[in-house]
Amino acid sequence: MLPSRLFLSASVIVVAALATPAQAQQAGIQIALVDAATGHPAANVEVRVENEGIGFSRNVRSDEQGFVRIEGLTTAGTYRVTTLAGGAYESGQQASVTLRANFTSSVTLRLSPVGAETIVVTGARRITRLNTVNAEVSASLGREELAALPIEGRDVLGSLVRLPNVVASTGFFPEAPSISINGSNGLDTNYLLDGLDNNENFLGGLKFPVPLGFTREVTVLANSYSVAYGRTANGIVNYTSPSGTNDYHGEVYALVRPGRPLDAQSPFPRRDLSGNAVGESFERYQAGAAIGGPLVRDKTFFYANFEYTRDRNLQIVDAPALGTVANVTGNNTFYLGSIRLDHRLTEDWTLGLRANFGRVTIDRPGGGLGGGNVTFPSAGSDQDRFSTLVAATASYSGDEWSYDGAVQFSRFRWDYGKPKGPAGPQVVIRDPSGLTVGVVGHPGFVFNDLEETWQTTHRLQRKLGSHKLSLGTDLIRSDFALLGGGNPDGNFTVDLTAGQLAGLATGSKGLGLTAQDVLALNPAVANYSVELRPQSFGTGQTQLAFYIEDEWQLSPKLTATLGLRWDYDSLTAKGGKGGDYDNIAPRFSLNYRPDARSTLRFGAGLFYGKLSYAVISDALQRNTTSPGFLAQLGQLQSLGIIPADTDLSQITFDGNLTVSPSCATVATCPTPGQVQALRDTATLGEGRILNPAGYQSPWSLQLSGGYQFQASDTLTLSADLIYSRSHNLVRLRDLNAPAPFTPNLANLTAENVALLQGQSDNAARFALAQSLGFVRSVADADATRPVVLVPGGARQITISETGGESEYKALILQVNKSRGSDNYAFRLSYTLSKLTNDTDDINFRAANSNNFSTEWGPSANDRRHVISAVGYLYPLDGLTLSAAGLFQSGQPVNLVPDARIFGTQDLNGDGASFGENFVGNSDRYPGAARNSARLPWSTTVDLGVRYAIPGFGGRFELSADVFNVLNTNNESGFANAATTSNQLQFGGGTPFVQRNAGPPRQFQFGLAYKF
């Protein structure tokens, strides 16, 4: 352990010392020159690589295997490769290519021998769409495709469902990422901007939501990527930002989604771009501008972009008992600003600076989408997401050496429940019958996360004959602080008399009713709860990686890439054991080119991921050091459930704790300062501790094989097989779980079910179901727990363990046709896939006493068949028509017990506290396996029209998009929150209950000036 820690400390010092303002926009080009007549490599041919947009030009000669390789290039502008006069081949043969951040793009030129032009008629001579370098399985959308696609609200992330291995995601909170790669949880994806970290590292997902105006290209890496990429056992999304050139270019745009009456009606809520439910009143307005150009021609360039979005949504406060039935308006706002500077210091050195600033505010004004919601505006809240990224980069492009490096600072503030008004108590108002008739005051909880992160990356590359060696390091340091938990000013549930209600109803407060108005009546108190620890707390996370890679040109047709990467995540050192230091990941790929038009690829390797900070934060926040809890842990030690040598002080912490002191009226309730002593006697439904066995980094074994064929200048076909087996995935284990319980399936007859349904109430149903062996009471379950609940203790004592597994298999077929000189283009892909796992999320737990062997089943985001078809037609000058179809087989359905049969959904009596429907952890219908049913296929067809009119040195563009033009009622295949998904249904053959639907037919219109 000590040598490992010394090695780590020394490594951090070295990296910090090397951290000059220096990567991210670095890229490379590999040019293969082939004799068109013989297919042999064309050696010693001089070519010019130039980029007029930035004033770059370099002459180079091909080596004996016909290759030219230039690294350390900026992604700005477009590079043109041209053969020069002299030698055995005709000059002037060309190809153009735009570069992707952190990737070496491939160009193949099929050269005509001098004097042989008349006999070389084998078609296009340039091949630019094949990956002839490695085995990476990836797909991209470029700026032109993105601009022509019908994309709701310019949401680039949502557009990625057009790519193979990507589907719309069922997330585990509304704002979770809207996509899933390889069927995995969207929080497992590594999000990059220009190759640098862009992850909200508390849970996962994008830190800065990169808008369309600051996206030149976006790429999804699904399997077998280079050792330069890491920190995920799954997929990567990498945005490449646009840049300035010697020509001024930009746009000014306005976009509107007017909503009803143009949009079709739907009985189900729509979703805004943040995943929150909105009604038929929803409208969206967007505007923005971008400009790029030279500050100094051929030397210094800039690109700036700003985008503004406002969503408008009406909700109803339906509180007639308080004299109020009225509409409230919520307005979501997005402010996204970005700037990029590039400076060519010399012919070889390029410096860069990029800054991104975002503020996203989700308005919760009170009320709801339908009748019955009694939350007043005073109990409303805003969700604020502030993001800042500032990166300085440098790259060197020499004949033999290249280097790229970066330093980035980022800051992310996520205030999930910012009160509309000042701090204070929340009051839930009940009438004399016990019915809730109003909620006023504070939102009732606090979640305010702050993350500050530094990153530095460095990569050195060297050509040595047929080898290209890369050596790199990547360090990320994040510091977190979370102010969370319940309300430190108290939450009241009060019972008002008829007279008190009448007084409030006849008053003049209306929507302005506040908590103080109610508390001043000194009503009877049904419940009073107070947060004991309102302070923020947290820890840091260090992620360190080193890698080395050898790209070995074994022959003109065969390239082998051998890489080795080492990752360390300091969060693995939390808990009872040391850190996970042995994350050594070898990777290997072969790329074979039987001819200039085709390539065969094979990849294999290990890929290590990171832990989300929430794993540790939850174990701090839901923890306690009360004597009763420590006594329970000591008993678990004596039983061997917690290792005997565990230092309990290392796994416990005084986290957030809400207590409920008893009081008859508001005036008799103790103040928050008077209840601190209750920490030692308050009992918890669930206590979370740091894992005494420690944590391991998630990892996967990935295999891939693929074939690409470029049939013409514009048509590319490909087929890929990929396999991934992941280990050490996070899930929850209850150390104090009750004994297993298995329902008596022999008694599960139609007659008994009818008998249960015929009972007068749930209590009677439960008693009968218990006698038939279908259910177990909470008391009976508690009696089988290893340790009993005591004052200050917890019923469930949980840990996050890294023991989950998953398996993904897929076949991907693609046909891509770019426009070229034709008046049409298209992209067609078919993915046949299967993802099975035994955990879907960090809060996933086994339905029955930690028995994860029965949890192996389809992922919540598993699809078997996905067909994506996108077509572009250019019938007239300036007119673009686009159609995008997405056809998917349905998502899995988890069949759960119906309380109308069994009297409860908690058949085994374990009282799991994390929400029965939140992550699919509900007990399942007796005899049903996890996710054993399926929703029907989904079909979505979107249409887009763009018409450009020249004027004022540029062009005016009118646009119209129609989403779900067929107005299909889709029960699956759309981004959704698990709490409202159709993926939980009652078992036993009961009728299907539709809880949600994909968006109905919707319209979007835009006007832009582009130059």
N, C-alpha and C positions, 0 to 999 in steps of 0.2 A: 504493500500500500504506500509506504513512504517514498520509494523510488518513483512511483507513478505520480504522486503529488508533486515531487520535486520537478519531474519532467514537465508536468502541466504548468507549474509556476514559471519555470524557465521559458516555456513556449510562449506564455502570455507576455513576458517581458520582451522577448525577441520580436514578437509581432508588433507590440506597441512601439518599439524603437524604429521599426521599419515603416510605420504608418505615415507616409508622406501624402499630401493631397494628391491623390492619384485616382475603374474597371468598367465597368458596367456597360459603357457604350462600345466597348471593344468587340471586334468581330474579325473574321478572316475569309479569304477566298482561296479555294483550291481549283486550279485550272488544269484539266487533262487535255492534252493535244494528241489527236489520233489521226493517223493516215487513213483517209476515207477509202482509198483503194484496197489497202491490205489489212486494215484494222490494227496495225502495229503502232506502238507509241512513236510520236514525232519528237525526236530529241533535238536539242540545240536550236530551237525555233524562238526568235525574239518576238515578244508580245508587249503591247503597251496596255497598262491598266490605268485608266484615268477616270476622274470624277469632276466634270466641269462645274458641278454645283458648288464644290468647295475648293477648286483650283488644284486638285491632286493629280499628279501624273508620275508614273514610274515605268521604266523599261526593264524587263526581266527576260531571262532565257530559260527554256524548259530543260530539266535534267535528263539523264539518260533513259529514265522511264517515262518521259513525256510530261512531267508535272511541273507546274509553277505554283508556289505556295507563298501567300503574303498574309501575315498576321498583324495584329495590333492596329487594325483599321477602325475608323469611326463608322457608325451606322448612318451618318448623314449622307444625303444625296443618293445618286445611282451610279454604279461603277460600270464602265464599258471596257470590254476586253477586245483588243484588235491585234491581229497578226500583222507584222511589219514586213517590208520588202526584203528580199534576199533569201538565199537558201533554196531548198527543193520544193517549197510550197508557195501557192498563190498568197499574196498579201490582201489585207482589207477584210478578212473574214472576222465577224464580230459576234459578240453576245453581251447582253446587259443583265445585271443582277443587282437587287437591293439586299442589304445585309440584315441579319437578325442578331440581336444582342446575344453575346455569349455563344456564338455558333460559327462554324466554318462552312460557308455555303459552297456548293459545287457547281462548276461550269465545265462542260465538255465541248471542245471544238473539233469537228471532223474536217480535216484540212484537205484541200484539193492539191494534188501534185501539180507542179508547173507544166502547162501544156495539156493537162488532162481534163480541163473543165467540161469538154463536150461529152465525156464518157461517164462522168460522175453525176448520176441522176437519181441517187438513192434517197432523195428527200432532204429534210432539214439538216443543216450542218452543225447547228448548235444544240446542245442538250443542257438545260439549266434547271430542270425540275427534279432531278434525281439526287438522292443522298448517296454519294459515292465515297463517303468518308468513314461512317461507322454504322452501328445497328440501331440507332435511335428510332423509336416508334413515336412519331409526333405528327401533328397537323396544325396548320396555321390559317388565319384569316388576315389578309392584307388590307391596307387602307381603302383601296378601290372597292374590294368586296364588301367591307363593312359599310362604306358609304352607300352602296346600292342595295344592301339588304334591308328588308323591313324590320327595324329594331325598335322595340318600344322604349321610348324615353332615352334613346342613345345609350342604352345599358349594354356595354361591351360584354360583361360577364355573362349575361343571359343569352347573348348571341352564340356562345360557345357550344350550345346544344346542336349546332349544325355540324360539329366535328365528331368523328368516331371516338368511341370510348367515353363520351360525355353525355350525361342525361340531366334533365331537371331534377332537383333534389327535394326529398322530404327531409327537412331539417328539424332540429330539436328545440329551436326557439324561433320566433318570427324572423329575426334578422340574420339567421344562419345563411351561409353561402347558398346561392340558388342553383348551384351545379354540383354534380357528383362525377368524379373521374373513376373509371373502373368499378363503379357501383359502390365506392367507399363513401364514408362520411365526408362531406365537403370541408369539415374542419381539419381533415388530415392532409389537405392539399397545401403545397408550398407555393405561395404567391410572390412573384418577383416583378420588379419594375427595372428594366435595363439590367437584369441579372442580379440586382440587389434586393435585400429583404423588404417586403411590403406586407408583412403579416401582422395582424392584431394578435399578439402572442398570449393574451389571457385565455381566450377560447380558440381562436383561429379565424380565418377569413381575411378579407382585404382590410388593410389599415387605411390607405388612401384609395377611394373608389375611382380608379383611373377612368376618365370619361372618353368618349369617342374622339373629341377634339385633341386629346393628347395621346392617341394610340396610332402608331404607324403600322404596327403588326402585333398580333397576339398569338401565342403558340401554346398548345397543350402538349406536354411531354408525358406519355403514358407508360413507357417501359424502355429499359435498356439504354438509358441516357448516360452521358459522360460522368466521370468522377468529379468533374467541376460542379456538378449539381448534387445536392443532398438534402438532409433534414426532412425527409419524408420517406416512408416506406411505400408510398403510393405515387401520385402524379404531381406535376408542376404546371403552373400557369405563369408564363413569362411575357410581360408586355415590353415592346420596344417603342420608345417615345420618338416623336418626330423631331426634326431639326431644321435649322435655317440653312439656306444656301445662298449663292450669289444672286439669285432672283427673288424678289419679294413675292410672297404668296401668303394666302390666308383666307378667312371667311368671316362673315357675320351672318348669324342665323336666328330664326325664331321658329318655335315648334309648339303646337298645341294639340292636346287631346281633349276635345270638347265634351265628351261623354254623352249623356242622354240629351235629346232623343235619337241622335244618330246611332249610338251604341245599342246593341240588342239588350233586351231585358234578361234578367237571370234571377232566380229565387235565392241564389247563393252569393255570398260576398265576393267581391273582387279583391285583389291584393295590390298594394302599391309597390314601388321598387324596393322597399325595405321589408316586405313580407307581411305588413300589417293589413288587417281587413278594412276595406272601404266599401261604401255603398254606391247606389246608382247616381248619387249627386256628384261623384268624383270627377274632378277636372284637373288637368295638368298644363302648366305653361312653362316654357323653357326659352331661354335666350342665351346667346354667347358670341364670342368673337375670338379669333386667333390670327396671329400674324407672325411671319418668319422672314428672315432676310439677312443681309450682311451688315455688320457694324464696320468691318474693314474687309473689302473684297479679297477673296482667296485666303483670308486669315481668320477673321472673327465673325461668328454667326450667332443669331438668336432665334428663338421660337417661344412665343408666349400664347397662353390659352386661358380663357376664363369662361365658366359656364354657370348659369343660374337656373334653378328649377324651383317651381312652387306648385305644390299639390293642394287642392281645395276639396274638403269633404264635410258634409253636414251630418250631424248626429243628433239624437233626440234624448233629452233629459225627461224621463217619463215618471214624474213624482206627483201624481194628483193628490195624494194624502197631505202633501206639503204645499198644495196650491200651485204647483209648477208643472206645466207640460210645455216645453219650448225647445227650439233648435239651437244648437251651438255649432260654431264653425271651427274646424281644425285646418291649419295650414302647415304642411311640411315644407321645409326650405333646404336647398342644397346650394352651397357656395363652393366652387372648385376652381382653384387657380394654380397654374403651372407655368414654369419658365425653364428653358434650357439654353445654356451658352456653350459654344464650342470654339476653341481657339487653337489654330495650328501654330504652335510655338516655333517649330522648325519643320523641315520636310519629313522628319521622323517622329517628332513628338507632338501629341495632341492633348490639350487640357480641356476639361469640361466641368460645368457646374449645372446642377439641376435642383430645383426647389418646387415642392408641391405643398399646397395649403388647402385644407378642406374643413368645412363645417356642415354637418348634416343634422338637422333638427326635426325630429318626429313629434308632431303635436298630438297630445291626448287631451282634448278639451273637456272631457267629461261626456256623459251620455253614452249612447250606443247606436248601432245600426237599426235597431228595431225597438218596439215597445218593451217596457219592463226594466230598462236600465235607469237606475236612480242615482248615479254618480253625478254630483254637482261640479261646476267648473272649479270650485275651491279645492276639490280633491283631485283635479286633473294634474297632469305633469307633462314635461317635455323630456324626450330622449335626445341628448346632445352627444354627437361624436365629432371631436376635434382631432384632426390629423395634420402632422407636419413632417415633411421629409426634406432634408437638405444633403445633397451628395456632391462631393468633389472628386473628379476622376482624372486619371492621366494614363496615356498609353504611348508605347514606343514601338515603331514598326521598322525594324532593320532587316538587312538581307539575311542574317543568320539568327539574330536574337530578336525577341519581342517581349514586351512587358505590358501588363495593365494592372492598375491598382485603384483603390477607392477608399474614401472615408465617408461614412454617412451617419448623420444624426437624425433620429426620428422621435416624435413625441405623439402620444395618443391618449386623449382623455375621453372616457366613456361614462357619462352621467346618465344612467338608465332611467332614473325617476326623479328628475329635477322638479321640485314643487313649483306650481304656478304662483303661489303666494309665499309668504314668509314661513319659517319653521314654526311648528306647532303640532298639536295632537290631531289625530283623525277621529271622527265620530261616525259610527254606523248607527242609524236611527231605526228602531223597530216600533211598530204600532202595538196596541194592547194584545193582538193575537199572536205576536211574535214575528210578523212579516216585516222584512227589511223594506223601508219606504224611502230611505235617503242615505247618502254617504257624503260627508262634507269634511273639509280640512285638508290634512296632509295626505299624499298618496299612500302612506302607511308603511313604506319600506325605504331603504337607502341602498343604492348601488352606484358608487362613484369610483371608477378605476382609473389610475394614472400609470402609464407606462412610458419610460424614457429609455431609449436604446441607442447604443453606438455600434457601428459595424465597420470593420476594415477588411479589405480583401486584397490579395496580391497574387499574381500569376506570372511566372517567368517561363518562356518557351525558347527552345534552342533546336536548330536543325543540325543533325549529325548524319550526313549521307542519306540513307533511306529511312532514318528515324527522325521523328519530331517529338522531343521530350518536353513535357509540361510539369512544372512544379508549382504548387499553390497552397495558400493558406487562407482561412476565412474565420474571423472572430466576431461574435456578436455578444454584447453585454447588455442585458435589460434589467432595469430596476422597476419594481412594481409596488404600488401602495393602493389598498382597497379600503374605502370607507363603505361598509356594508352592514346588513342586518335589518332589524326592525326599526321602529320609530323611537328615537330616544326621548321624545316628548310624550309618548304614550298613545296607544290606540284604544278607544272606548267603544263598546257596544252598549247602547243605552235603550231602555224601555220607556217610552213616553206615554203619558196618559192621554185620553181623548181630548181633554182640555188643553194640554200642552201642544198637542198636534194642531188643534184648531187655532191656537194663538199664532203658531208659526205659519199656518196656511193663510190666515187672514192678514198677516203682516205684509209689508211692502218690500220684503227682501227679494223674492223671486229667485232668479238664478244666482243672486248675490249672497245667498245664505251661507254662513260660515260656521266653523266649529264653535267659536265663542258664543254665537247666538244660541246654540243648543246647550252648551255647558252652563251658560248663565241661568238656565232653568233648574239646575241641580237635579237632573233626572235620576231615576234608579239605574244602577249599573249591572248589566248582565255579564260583562267581561271587561277586564282592564289589563293591558299588556304593555310592558316597557322594555326597550333594548338597554342592556346593562353596559355594553361597551360600544359607544359611538365613535371611538377613535379609529383612525386608519392604521393599517398594518400590512406588512408584506415582506418579501425577500427579493433576492436577485436571481437571475438566470444567466449563466455563461455557456455559450455554445462555441466550441472550438473544433476546427477541422483542418487537417493536412491531407494533401493528395499528390500523387505522382502518376503520370500517364505517359506511355510510349505508343505513339502511332507509327507503326512499322510498315513501310511499303515493301512487302515481300516480293512483289512483282508488279508490273504495270497494271495487272488486273486484280490483284489481291492485296488488301490492306488488313492488318491485324492491329487491334487496339487493346493494349494491356494496361489496366489501371489499378491503383490501390488507394483507398481513402480510409482515413481514421476520423471518427467523430466522437465528441464528448459533450454531454449535456449535464451541467452541474445539478439540475433538479434530481437526477438519479441518486445523488448523494444525500438527499433528504431522507429522513426516517432512521431506521435502526442499523443500516449497513452502509458501507462505503459506496462511492460512485461506480458507475458502469464504464470501465476504462478499456474494455477489450473489443470495441466496435470497429474491427478491421474488416473492410469491405473490398474484396477483390472483384474486378469487373473485366470482362473479356468480350470482344466483338470481332467478327470477321465480315468484311465487305468484299464480295467478289463480283467483278464486272465481266461477264462473258463477252460482251461487245459494248460499243459506245452507247447503245440505247437501253441497256438493262443492267440491273444490279440485283444480286442476291445478298441477304444480310442474315447474320445470326448473332445473338447477344445472350450473355449469361452474367449474372452478378448478384452481389448482396447490396442491399440498400437500407441504410439506417435512418430512422426518423427521430423526432424530438418529442418531449412531453409537453402538453399544453400546461401553462402555468396554473390553470384552474384546478388541475389535479392536486397541486400543493395548496393552493389558496383555499379550496373547499375543506381540506384537512386541517387548516388553521382556523377557518371561520366557524366550523361546526364542532369545534373541540372545546374541552374544558379541563381544568385541573382540580375540580372539586374533590374532596376526600372520598365521597361515595363512588365517583367514577374511577378514581385511582384504585380503590378497593376492588372494583369489578375487574379492572385490568390485571391486578395482582392474582385474582382467582383464575383468570384466563391463562396466566403464566403457569400457575400450579397445575392446570389441566393440560399443559403442553400446547395450547392453541396459539399462545404468544410465546416465542422462544424465551427460555428461562434467563438468558443473559441479556435480555433487552433492558436498556436504561429507559424507564418510563418517562423521564424528563425530556428525552430526545424525541418522543413521539406525541407528547401532549402540549397543549397551548391554551391560554385563556382567550378563546375566540368570542364571536358574537353569541349572545344568549338573550332571548326574550323570556321574561318571567311574567307571571300573572297573579299579582297580589289580590286578595279578596277585599272588596269594599261594597257597601250597600248603595251609596249615592256618590255623585261626583265629588262633593265637598269632603267626603271621608276617605277618598283615595289618597294613598301616599304619593309624594312627589317622586320624580325619577331619582333624585338624589337620596331618597330614603329607602330604596329597595335594593341597594347593592349587595346587602348581606344575603339575599335570597339565592345568589349563585350557588352556594353550597348545598341548597336543599331542593332547587328546581330540578325536575326530571325532564329528560329528553326523549322524544320518540326515536331519534337517531343521533348518536354521537359519532363523529368521524375522527380518526387518528391517522397520523402518518404511518406508513406501512413499516412495521418492525423488521420485515425482511428486505426492505429497500425496493428500488425500482430498476427495471431494465429498459433500455431504449427499444422501441418497436423496430422490427426489421423484416425485410422480405427477401425471398429468393425470386429473382425474375429471369424468365427465359423468353426469347422471342426468335422468330424466323420470318423473313419476309422477302418479297420479290416486287421490284418496280420495273415498269417498262414504259419508255416514252415512245409512243407510236408516231408522234409527229411533233412539230414545234409547239403545239398547243394541247396535245392529248396525252395524258399520263394515266396508266393503270397500275394498280398495286394490290397485293394480298399480303396480310400479316396474320401470324398466329402468335398469341402471347399467353403467358402463364405467369401467375404470381402467387406465392404462398407466403402469407404474412404471419408473424409471431410477435409475442409480447405486446399485444394490443390491450388497452386499458379497459377495465370493467370493475364492478364493485363486488366485494365479498363481505358478508355479515359474519363476523367472528362469533357472534352470539346467536346464531341462527337456530330456530327450533328444529326438531327432528323432522325428517321428510314426511310428507303426507301424500297419499295416493287415493283419489276418489274411487269408490267401489263401482267399477264400470258394469258389473253384472246387474246392478240395480237400475242402470240407466236405460229404462224401457219407456216406450211411448206412454204406457199407462201411468207410470210414476211421474213422468214429466207433466202430464195432464193433471194429475192429483196435486202436484206442487203449484201449478199455475192457478188452480182453483182455490187456494187458501186465501183467507181474508186480508192478510197483510204480510209484509216481509218478515216480521218476527215469527209468524206461524210457518211461513215457508222455510225459514232457517231451521226451526226446530224439527220439522219433518225431514228436511235435507240432511240434518245432522244424524237423525235416526237411521236414514238410508245409507249413511257413509259417504255422502257427497261433500260435506263441509266439516271444518273443524273450527271451534270457537277460538277467539284470541286468547282467552284464559287457558284453554287446553294447550294451545301452541306455546304460550309463555311458560307453562309448567315443564316443557321439554327443553327450554333454553339452557345452555351451560351454566349461566349465572343469572340470578334473579335481579329484577329492577329494585333499586334502593334510592332513597332521597339523594339527590345530586348526581344520580347515575343515568343510564340510558337503556332503553329496551333493546335497540339495535346498536351494535358497535361495529361500524363498517370501516373498511380500508379500500383504497384503490389498489388493485393488483395488476401487474403486467403479465397476464396469463392467457389473453385471448388470441384466437387464430382466425384466419380467413383464407379462402382460396378463390382465385379469379382465373377464368379461362375464356378466351375470346378468339373469334375469327373475324377479321375486318377486310372487307372488299371495297375498293374505291375506284372510281373513274372521275378524273378531273379534266375539264376542258376549259382552258383560258381563252380569252377572246381572240387575240392575235389580229389578223386582218378580216376575221369573220364578223358577222353581226349577231353572234350568240355565244354564250358560254354556259357551263353548268358544272355542278359538283354533286356527285352521287355516291353515297356510302351505305353499306349494310354491315351491321355489327350483330353477330351471334355470340352471346356471352352468358356467363353464369357466375354469380358471386355468392358463395356460402360462407357463413361465419358463426361465431358464438358470442359476439358482442357487436353492437352497432354504435356505441357511444360511451363516453367516459362514465356516464351514470347508468349504464346497462347492468342489470343484475339478473341472476338466474331466478326463474319463477318459483322454484321449489328447493329451498335449503341448499343453495350453492351448487346445485347439480347442473353444471354447465354442459355435461355430456348430452343432455336432452335439449340444449339450446341450439345445437348445430342445425342451421337451416338457411334459407335465402335471406340475403340482406334486405333491409327496408327499401333500398334503391336498386335492387336487382331487376334487370330487364333481360329477357331472352332474345328478343328481336327488336332492333331499332333500324329504321330506314329513314335516311335524311336525303332529300332531293331539293337542290336549289338550282334554279335556272335564271339566266339573264338574257334578255332580247333587246337588240338595239336597232329597231326598224327604221328610224329616221335620225338624222343628225341632231344630237342633243336630247333624244328621247331614250330612256332606259326603262324597261319593264322587268320586274323581278317577281318570281314566285318561289316560295319556300314551303315545302311540305315536310312534316315530321310524323312518322307512323311508328307506334311503339306498342309492344305487348304490355299487358298490365302489370302493375306492381303487386308484390305479395300482400296478403291480408292475414292478420293475426286474429284468430277466432277466440273470443273471450266469453266468460260465463255471463249469463243474464240474471240480474238480481230479481227479475220477475219470475224466475224459475227457482233459484237457489236462495233467495233472500239476501244475497250479498254477491259481490264480485271477488271478495277475498276468500277463496275456498279453503286455503290452507291456514288461515288465521295469522299469517306472519305480520300483517299490518304494515307492509312496505310503504314508507312515507314519502317517496320521491315522486308521487303522482302516478296513479294506475295507468293513465293513458299517455304519459309524457314521452317515454322512450320505448313503448311497447312491452313494458315489464309486467303487465297485468297477468294474473293467473289465467291459464288458458282453459277453454271449454274441455271438460273431461274427455280424454282420448285424443285430443287434437294436438298436432305437433306445431312448433313455432312457424309462423308465416306459411301455413299450409294451404291457403286458398289464394286466388288471384282475382284482381280486377280485370275488366275487359280491356281490349285494345283502345288506344287513344289515337285520334286523327286531328291534326291541325294543319291548315293551309293558310299561309299569309301571302298577301299581294302588295307590291310596291310599284309606284310610278314616279319617275324623275324626269323633268323636262327643263332643259337649260336653254336660256335665251341670251345671246351675246349682248354686252353693253358695258360702257364705261371702262373698257380695258379688261374686263373679266366676263363673268356670266352670272345671270340671275337664274336660280334653280327653284322651281316649284316642285313640291313633293306631296304625295298622298300614300298612306299605308293603311291597309285593312288587315287586321289580325283575326284569325279564325273565321275566314270569309264564309265557310260553310255553317257557322254557328253550331258546331258540334258540342254536345254535352259530354265533356271528357271527365271521367271519374278518376283518371290516373294520368301520369305523364306531365304534370305541371309542378312548378316550385310551390312548396306548401309547408305548413307547420304541422308537426306530428299531432299536436293537440286537436286539430280540426280535420285531420286526414280521414279519407274513406278506408284507410288500411286497418282500422279496428272495427270488427263486426262481431255480433253475437253469434255463437256457434249453435249447433243443434238443429240446423236447417231453418232457422228463423229468417224472415224476409230481410233482404238487403236494405240498409238505411243509408241514404246518400247524405253526407254532411257537408260536402263541398263540391266544387266543380272548377275546371279550368276556366279561364276568361271567356266570356261570350264574344260575339263579333264586336270589334272595337275599331275606331277610326283615329287616325293621326295625320295632321297636315303641317306642312312646313314651307318656309320661304327662306332662301339663303342667297347671299351674294358671295361668289368665290372668285379669287383672282390669283 
